């Protein structure tokens, strides 16, 4: 019965994803009739699709990356409030990007993805080293260390924005996460990380399920728990860091999607991970579409839309956990 329900859920999400993808190609600053899109596909003269199709593909990849990364991190820490921000990825990538944009603008936008990716990885390594103690990392220590270091990086970002206030508009848009002016070059940057991360996550669903048990039980099963955590943490960081490098900091996806997926499928990662990936792709696609059609020709960054959706849901999760503890 669970498998039938899972197949039905996945099928429904795929249908919704296809519908949202079609709408994303259809609407924008200039609305394009579906007949024109079909004509472009048949003729090979991709005028509209040249700009909208890579943006759509990027939204799908970023949504999957952030959702699966959040699912892995929540499994590692056994904390439903964990997200890519907890390991410093978003803050580290954001700080590096802000430094490039404001302090070294002569470097140009071409180095921005590489700089953001490097900053995200460095931040994650700092969090890991700070959380490490003899015997490995403990979930609670990792979470607290990540929050502390991310807060420090956010303070530095705020300082940079204030110091270079007159030139900070581009940095502010990037920090809010936007798919504006993204191309196939950004897709090429992102998809190998998405493929690798999803493969690692798919092969590790049994380990993620086992990590929900207490430490002694997991060790009794013969699992090398610290090595497994490190591999999963590396996969989560790679997924999130590549997404941040491609589109900026699109927040809340990795926070709100994993609990929603588990609510729909149950705690088994074999079912929750695929559903989380589809939900994440759907959320970012709809957020990008909404940002384009709410107030054209002005574009609202997708990260702002996900924050508007995610913040109330975050409060709902907190209240639900509070009621459950009473």
Secondary structure, DSSP 8 states (H G I E B T S, - for coil): -HHHHHHHHHHHHHHHHHHHHHHHHH-SSS---HHHHHHHHHH---SSHHHHHHHHHHHHHHHHHHHHHHHHHHHHHT-TT--GGGGTHHHHHHHHHHHHHHT-GGG-GGGHHHHHHHHHHHHHHHHHHHH-BTTB--HHHHHHHHHHHHHHHHHHHHHHHHHTGGG-HHHHHHHH---TT--HHHHHHHHHHHHHHHHHHHHTHHHHHHTTS-HHHHHHTT--HHHHHHHHHHHHHHHHHHHHHHH----SHHHHHHHHHHHHH-S-HHHHHHHHHHHHHHHHHHHHHHHHHSSTTS---HHHHHHHHHHHHHHHHHHHHHHHH-
